[in-house]
Amino acid sequence: MHIYNQIKNTTKQDFIKALKRDGFVRDQLSKQGAILVYMHEDGRRVTVHWHNRQSFGKHRLFLMLESAGWTTAVDLKRVGLVK
């Protein structure tokens, strides 16, 4: 099965759980309402836009995956976004 079919309905909560599993922590200094910023000790930074919709649009999801450094199916399995 194509990876996008497995992650296209990823919710905000599931994505944030995956970030935390990979060692990201919320940057408490960046309080901009609907924008949450998660930082990793190695310098990676992911901005999660908190919209009313439960899942993300394709473009936004891929930008966040790229920012997190999760570019392969192995990465997505490691953080629990795909089986």
The first five atom37 places (N, CA, C, CB, O) and aatype in JSON, in Angstrom:
{
  "aatype": [12, 8, 9, 18, 2, 5, 9, 11, 2, 16, 16, 11, 5, 3, 13, 9, 11, 0, 10, 11, 1, 3, 7, 13, 19, 1, 3, 5, 10, 15, 11, 5, 7, 0, 9, 10, 19, 18, 12, 8, 6, 3, 7, 1, 1, 19, 16, 19, 8, 17, 8, 2, 1, 5, 15, 13, 7, 11, 8, 1, 10, 13, 10, 12, 10, 6, 15, 0, 7, 17, 16, 16, 0, 19, 3, 10, 11, 1, 19, 7, 10, 19, 11],
  "atom_mask": [
    [1, 1, 1, 1, 1],
    [1, 1, 1, 1, 1],
    [1, 1, 1, 1, 1],
    [1, 1, 1, 1, 1],
    [1, 1, 1, 1, 1],
    [1, 1, 1, 1, 1],
    [1, 1, 1, 1, 1],
    [1, 1, 1, 1, 1],
    [1, 1, 1, 1, 1],
    [1, 1, 1, 1, 1],
    [1, 1, 1, 1, 1],
    [1, 1, 1, 1, 1],
    [1, 1, 1, 1, 1],
    [1, 1, 1, 1, 1],
    [1, 1, 1, 1, 1],
    [1, 1, 1, 1, 1],
    [1, 1, 1, 1, 1],
    [1, 1, 1, 1, 1],
    [1, 1, 1, 1, 1],
    [1, 1, 1, 1, 1],
    [1, 1, 1, 1, 1],
    [1, 1, 1, 1, 1],
    [1, 1, 1, 0, 1],
    [1, 1, 1, 1, 1],
    [1, 1, 1, 1, 1],
    [1, 1, 1, 1, 1],
    [1, 1, 1, 1, 1],
    [1, 1, 1, 1, 1],
    [1, 1, 1, 1, 1],
    [1, 1, 1, 1, 1],
    [1, 1, 1, 1, 1],
    [1, 1, 1, 1, 1],
    [1, 1, 1, 0, 1],
    [1, 1, 1, 1, 1],
    [1, 1, 1, 1, 1],
    [1, 1, 1, 1, 1],
    [1, 1, 1, 1, 1],
    [1, 1, 1, 1, 1],
    [1, 1, 1, 1, 1],
    [1, 1, 1, 1, 1],
    [1, 1, 1, 1, 1],
    [1, 1, 1, 1, 1],
    [1, 1, 1, 0, 1],
    [1, 1, 1, 1, 1],
    [1, 1, 1, 1, 1],
    [1, 1, 1, 1, 1],
    [1, 1, 1, 1, 1],
    [1, 1, 1, 1, 1],
    [1, 1, 1, 1, 1],
    [1, 1, 1, 1, 1],
    [1, 1, 1, 1, 1],
    [1, 1, 1, 1, 1],
    [1, 1, 1, 1, 1],
    [1, 1, 1, 1, 1],
    [1, 1, 1, 1, 1],
    [1, 1, 1, 1, 1],
    [1, 1, 1, 0, 1],
    [1, 1, 1, 1, 1],
    [1, 1, 1, 1, 1],
    [1, 1, 1, 1, 1],
    [1, 1, 1, 1, 1],
    [1, 1, 1, 1, 1],
    [1, 1, 1, 1, 1],
    [1, 1, 1, 1, 1],
    [1, 1, 1, 1, 1],
    [1, 1, 1, 1, 1],
    [1, 1, 1, 1, 1],
    [1, 1, 1, 1, 1],
    [1, 1, 1, 0, 1],
    [1, 1, 1, 1, 1],
    [1, 1, 1, 1, 1],
    [1, 1, 1, 1, 1],
    [1, 1, 1, 1, 1],
    [1, 1, 1, 1, 1],
    [1, 1, 1, 1, 1],
    [1, 1, 1, 1, 1],
    [1, 1, 1, 1, 1],
    [1, 1, 1, 1, 1],
    [1, 1, 1, 1, 1],
    [1, 1, 1, 0, 1],
    [1, 1, 1, 1, 1],
    [1, 1, 1, 1, 1],
    [1, 1, 1, 1, 1]
  ],
  "atom_positions": [
    [[0.84, -1.18, 0.0], [0.0, 0.0, 0.0], [0.89, 1.25, 0.0], [-0.96, -0.01, 1.22], [1.92, 1.29, 0.68]],
    [[0.5, 2.22, -0.74], [1.24, 3.47, -0.82], [1.24, 4.14, 0.55], [0.63, 4.4, -1.9], [0.21, 4.17, 1.23]],
    [[2.38, 4.68, 0.96], [2.53, 5.29, 2.28], [1.54, 6.42, 2.5], [3.94, 5.8, 2.47], [0.99, 6.54, 3.6]],
    [[1.29, 7.25, 1.49], [0.38, 8.37, 1.69], [-1.02, 7.9, 2.09], [0.3, 9.21, 0.42], [-1.69, 8.57, 2.87]],
    [[-1.45, 6.77, 1.56], [-2.77, 6.25, 1.92], [-2.85, 5.92, 3.41], [-3.1, 5.0, 1.1], [-3.93, 5.98, 4.0]],
    [[-1.72, 5.58, 4.01], [-1.69, 5.25, 5.43], [-1.6, 6.49, 6.32], [-0.54, 4.33, 5.72], [-2.06, 6.46, 7.46]],
    [[-1.0, 7.57, 5.83], [-0.79, 8.74, 6.69], [-1.72, 9.9, 6.38], [0.62, 9.2, 6.57], [-1.72, 10.89, 7.11]],
    [[-2.51, 9.81, 5.33], [-3.3, 10.97, 4.91], [-4.34, 11.39, 5.95], [-4.0, 10.67, 3.6], [-4.74, 12.55, 5.95]],
    [[-4.77, 10.5, 6.81], [-5.75, 10.84, 7.83], [-5.11, 10.99, 9.21], [-6.83, 9.78, 7.88], [-5.79, 10.86, 10.23]],
    [[-3.82, 11.27, 9.24], [-3.13, 11.48, 10.51], [-3.72, 12.69, 11.22], [-1.61, 11.67, 10.28], [-3.8, 13.78, 10.64]],
    [[-4.13, 12.5, 12.45], [-4.71, 13.61, 13.21], [-3.59, 14.43, 13.86], [-5.69, 13.09, 14.29], [-2.44, 14.0, 13.93]],
    [[-3.96, 15.61, 14.32], [-2.99, 16.47, 15.01], [-2.44, 15.76, 16.23], [-3.64, 17.82, 15.41], [-1.24, 15.82, 16.51]],
    [[-3.31, 15.11, 16.97], [-2.89, 14.42, 18.18], [-1.92, 13.29, 17.87], [-4.1, 13.88, 18.92], [-0.92, 13.13, 18.58]],
    [[-2.19, 12.51, 16.83], [-1.3, 11.41, 16.44], [0.05, 11.94, 15.99], [-1.94, 10.56, 15.33], [1.09, 11.37, 16.31]],
    [[0.03, 13.05, 15.25], [1.29, 13.61, 14.76], [2.12, 14.12, 15.94], [1.02, 14.75, 13.75], [3.34, 13.92, 15.97]],
    [[1.49, 14.77, 16.88], [2.22, 15.3, 18.04], [2.76, 14.15, 18.9], [1.31, 16.21, 18.89], [3.87, 14.25, 19.43]],
    [[2.0, 13.06, 19.04], [2.5, 11.89, 19.76], [3.75, 11.32, 19.08], [1.4, 10.81, 19.86], [4.7, 10.93, 19.75]],
    [[3.73, 11.28, 17.75], [4.88, 10.78, 17.0], [6.09, 11.69, 17.21], [4.55, 10.66, 15.49], [7.21, 11.21, 17.36]],
    [[5.86, 13.0, 17.21], [6.96, 13.94, 17.47], [7.58, 13.66, 18.84], [6.47, 15.4, 17.39], [8.8, 13.61, 18.98]],
    [[6.74, 13.49, 19.83], [7.24, 13.24, 21.18], [7.99, 11.92, 21.27], [6.08, 13.23, 22.18], [9.0, 11.83, 21.96]],
    [[7.5, 10.87, 20.55], [8.2, 9.58, 20.54], [9.59, 9.71, 19.95], [7.39, 8.55, 19.75], [10.5, 8.96, 20.3]],
    [[9.76, 10.66, 19.03], [11.05, 10.85, 18.38], [11.96, 11.83, 19.14], [10.84, 11.34, 16.95], [13.06, 12.13, 18.69]],
    [[11.49, 12.32, 20.27], [12.33, 13.18, 21.09], [12.09, 14.67, 20.94], [0.0, 0.0, 0.0], [12.86, 15.47, 21.47]],
    [[11.05, 15.06, 20.22], [10.72, 16.47, 20.08], [10.02, 16.95, 21.35], [9.83, 16.72, 18.83], [9.27, 16.21, 21.97]],
    [[10.29, 18.2, 21.72], [9.59, 18.82, 22.85], [9.02, 20.14, 22.38], [10.55, 19.02, 24.07], [9.55, 20.79, 21.48]],
    [[7.93, 20.53, 23.02], [7.28, 21.78, 22.62], [8.11, 22.97, 23.08], [5.86, 21.86, 23.21], [8.56, 23.02, 24.22]],
    [[8.31, 23.91, 22.19], [9.02, 25.14, 22.49], [8.04, 26.07, 23.2], [9.61, 25.8, 21.19], [7.15, 26.63, 22.57]],
    [[8.2, 26.21, 24.49], [7.26, 27.0, 25.29], [7.36, 28.5, 25.0], [7.51, 26.75, 26.77], [6.45, 29.25, 25.36]],
    [[8.43, 28.93, 24.36], [8.61, 30.34, 24.06], [7.78, 30.79, 22.86], [10.06, 30.65, 23.82], [7.57, 31.98, 22.67]],
    [[7.33, 29.85, 22.06], [6.6, 30.2, 20.84], [5.11, 29.98, 21.04], [7.09, 29.36, 19.64], [4.56, 28.97, 20.6]],
    [[4.47, 30.9, 21.68], [3.03, 30.81, 21.91], [2.33, 31.78, 20.97], [2.66, 31.13, 23.39], [2.16, 32.96, 21.27]],
    [[1.93, 31.25, 19.82], [1.29, 32.08, 18.81], [-0.11, 31.56, 18.49], [2.14, 32.12, 17.54], [-0.49, 31.47, 17.32]],
    [[-0.87, 31.24, 19.5], [-2.24, 30.8, 19.29], [-2.35, 29.46, 18.62], [0.0, 0.0, 0.0], [-2.18, 28.43, 19.27]],
    [[-2.63, 29.44, 17.32], [-2.9, 28.2, 16.59], [-1.62, 27.57, 16.03], [-3.87, 28.47, 15.47], [-1.71, 26.66, 15.2]],
    [[-0.47, 28.03, 16.45], [0.79, 27.48, 15.94], [1.58, 26.91, 17.11], [1.62, 28.57, 15.18], [1.88, 27.61, 18.08]],
    [[1.93, 25.63, 17.0], [2.75, 24.96, 18.0], [4.09, 24.64, 17.36], [2.06, 23.67, 18.55], [4.14, 24.15, 16.23]],
    [[5.17, 24.91, 18.06], [6.51, 24.62, 17.54], [7.14, 23.55, 18.42], [7.39, 25.92, 17.51], [7.16, 23.66, 19.65]],
    [[7.66, 22.52, 17.78], [8.34, 21.44, 18.47], [9.8, 21.41, 18.02], [7.65, 20.06, 18.2], [10.11, 21.49, 16.83]],
    [[10.69, 21.3, 19.0], [12.13, 21.32, 18.74], [12.73, 19.97, 19.13], [12.82, 22.47, 19.52], [12.26, 19.29, 20.03]],
    [[13.8, 19.61, 18.41], [14.56, 18.41, 18.73], [15.95, 18.85, 19.14], [14.62, 17.4, 17.52], [16.43, 19.88, 18.67]],
    [[16.6, 18.09, 19.99], [17.92, 18.49, 20.47], [18.97, 18.58, 19.36], [18.39, 17.53, 21.52], [19.99, 19.25, 19.52]],
    [[18.73, 17.9, 18.24], [19.68, 17.96, 17.13], [19.43, 19.15, 16.2], [19.63, 16.68, 16.33], [20.12, 19.29, 15.18]],
    [[18.45, 20.0, 16.54], [18.21, 21.21, 15.76], [17.01, 21.18, 14.85], [0.0, 0.0, 0.0], [16.63, 22.22, 14.3]],
    [[16.4, 20.01, 14.67], [15.2, 19.95, 13.84], [14.08, 20.74, 14.51], [14.76, 18.49, 13.6], [13.97, 20.78, 15.74]],
    [[13.25, 21.36, 13.68], [12.15, 22.19, 14.19], [10.91, 21.94, 13.32], [12.53, 23.72, 14.18], [10.98, 22.0, 12.1]],
    [[9.8, 21.65, 13.98], [8.56, 21.37, 13.26], [7.49, 22.32, 13.78], [8.12, 19.88, 13.44], [7.26, 22.44, 14.98]],
    [[6.83, 22.99, 12.84], [5.73, 23.89, 13.18], [4.42, 23.19, 12.84], [5.85, 25.25, 12.42], [4.19, 22.8, 11.7]],
    [[3.57, 23.03, 13.86], [2.28, 22.38, 13.68], [1.21, 23.46, 13.73], [2.03, 21.27, 14.78], [1.04, 24.13, 14.75]],
    [[0.51, 23.63, 12.64], [-0.57, 24.61, 12.56], [-1.84, 23.95, 13.06], [-0.75, 25.16, 11.1], [-2.27, 22.93, 12.51]],
    [[-2.43, 24.51, 14.06], [-3.57, 23.93, 14.75], [-4.86, 24.47, 14.14], [-3.52, 24.23, 16.26], [-5.34, 25.53, 14.54]],
    [[-5.42, 23.75, 13.17], [-6.65, 24.16, 12.51], [-7.82, 23.37, 13.07], [-6.55, 23.95, 10.98], [-7.63, 22.4, 13.81]],
    [[-9.02, 23.78, 12.74], [-10.21, 23.07, 13.21], [-10.34, 21.68, 12.62], [-11.44, 23.87, 12.88], [-10.91, 20.78, 13.25]],
    [[-9.81, 21.49, 11.41], [-9.88, 20.17, 10.8], [-9.04, 19.19, 11.59], [-9.42, 20.22, 9.32], [-7.99, 19.57, 12.13]],
    [[-9.47, 17.95, 11.68], [-8.73, 16.95, 12.44], [-7.45, 16.5, 11.75], [-9.61, 15.76, 12.7], [-6.44, 16.27, 12.41]],
    [[-7.47, 16.38, 10.42], [-6.28, 15.93, 9.71], [-5.7, 17.1, 8.91], [-6.61, 14.73, 8.77], [-6.32, 18.15, 8.77]],
    [[-4.51, 16.89, 8.41], [-3.78, 17.93, 7.67], [-3.99, 17.77, 6.17], [-2.29, 17.89, 8.01], [-4.26, 16.68, 5.69]],
    [[-3.85, 18.86, 5.44], [-3.82, 18.78, 3.99], [-2.52, 18.11, 3.54], [0.0, 0.0, 0.0], [-1.54, 18.08, 4.28]],
    [[-2.53, 17.58, 2.34], [-1.38, 16.83, 1.82], [-0.1, 17.67, 1.85], [-1.65, 16.35, 0.4], [0.94, 17.19, 2.31]],
    [[-0.17, 18.89, 1.37], [1.03, 19.73, 1.29], [1.58, 20.03, 2.69], [0.71, 21.04, 0.55], [2.78, 19.89, 2.92]],
    [[0.71, 20.42, 3.6], [1.16, 20.74, 4.97], [1.75, 19.51, 5.66], [-0.01, 21.3, 5.81], [2.77, 19.61, 6.34]],
    [[1.1, 18.35, 5.48], [1.6, 17.12, 6.09], [3.0, 16.8, 5.6], [0.66, 15.96, 5.79], [3.88, 16.47, 6.4]],
    [[3.22, 16.9, 4.28], [4.54, 16.59, 3.75], [5.59, 17.6, 4.2], [4.49, 16.53, 2.24], [6.75, 17.23, 4.39]],
    [[5.22, 18.85, 4.36], [6.17, 19.84, 4.88], [6.57, 19.51, 6.32], [5.56, 21.26, 4.83], [7.75, 19.62, 6.68]],
    [[5.61, 19.1, 7.12], [5.92, 18.75, 8.51], [6.77, 17.48, 8.59], [4.63, 18.57, 9.31], [7.69, 17.39, 9.4]],
    [[6.46, 16.5, 7.75], [7.27, 15.28, 7.72], [8.71, 15.59, 7.33], [6.66, 14.25, 6.74], [9.65, 15.05, 7.92]],
    [[8.87, 16.45, 6.34], [10.21, 16.84, 5.9], [10.95, 17.58, 7.0], [10.12, 17.71, 4.64], [12.14, 17.34, 7.23]],
    [[10.26, 18.49, 7.69], [10.88, 19.24, 8.78], [11.31, 18.32, 9.92], [9.92, 20.3, 9.3], [12.34, 18.55, 10.56]],
    [[10.52, 17.28, 10.16], [10.85, 16.33, 11.23], [11.98, 15.39, 10.82], [9.61, 15.51, 11.61], [12.57, 14.72, 11.66]],
    [[12.27, 15.34, 9.52], [13.32, 14.44, 9.03], [12.82, 13.04, 8.78], [0.0, 0.0, 0.0], [13.61, 12.1, 8.68]],
    [[11.51, 12.89, 8.67], [10.91, 11.58, 8.43], [10.63, 11.44, 6.95], [9.62, 11.39, 9.26], [9.52, 11.71, 6.5]],
    [[11.61, 11.01, 6.2], [11.49, 10.98, 4.74], [11.33, 9.57, 4.16], [12.69, 11.62, 4.13], [11.09, 9.43, 2.96]],
    [[11.45, 8.55, 4.99], [11.33, 7.18, 4.49], [10.24, 6.43, 5.25], [12.67, 6.44, 4.61], [9.8, 6.86, 6.32]],
    [[9.82, 5.32, 4.68], [8.82, 4.49, 5.34], [9.36, 3.95, 6.66], [8.4, 3.33, 4.43], [8.6, 3.76, 7.61]],
    [[10.65, 3.71, 6.74], [11.28, 3.24, 7.98], [11.11, 4.28, 9.08], [12.78, 2.92, 7.75], [10.8, 3.94, 10.22]],
    [[11.33, 5.55, 8.73], [11.15, 6.63, 9.72], [9.71, 6.67, 10.21], [11.55, 7.99, 9.11], [9.47, 6.79, 11.41]],
    [[8.76, 6.57, 9.29], [7.35, 6.64, 9.65], [6.92, 5.45, 10.51], [6.49, 6.7, 8.39], [6.08, 5.6, 11.39]],
    [[7.5, 4.28, 10.25], [7.21, 3.11, 11.08], [7.81, 3.3, 12.48], [7.76, 1.83, 10.43], [7.18, 2.96, 13.48]],
    [[9.01, 3.83, 12.53], [9.72, 4.01, 13.81], [8.92, 4.91, 14.76], [11.11, 4.62, 13.57], [8.87, 4.64, 15.96]],
    [[8.3, 5.96, 14.23], [7.55, 6.88, 15.08], [6.08, 6.51, 15.22], [7.67, 8.29, 14.53], [5.32, 7.19, 15.91]],
    [[5.66, 5.43, 14.56], [4.31, 4.9, 14.74], [3.24, 5.52, 13.86], [0.0, 0.0, 0.0], [2.05, 5.38, 14.16]],
    [[3.61, 6.19, 12.78], [2.59, 6.77, 11.89], [2.09, 5.77, 10.86], [3.15, 7.99, 11.19], [0.98, 5.94, 10.33]],
    [[2.87, 4.74, 10.55], [2.41, 3.67, 9.64], [2.76, 2.34, 10.26], [3.06, 3.81, 8.23], [3.59, 2.24, 11.15]],
    [[2.08, 1.3, 9.76], [2.31, -0.05, 10.28], [3.28, -0.8, 9.42], [1.01, -0.83, 10.37], [3.6, -1.96, 9.71]]
  ]
}
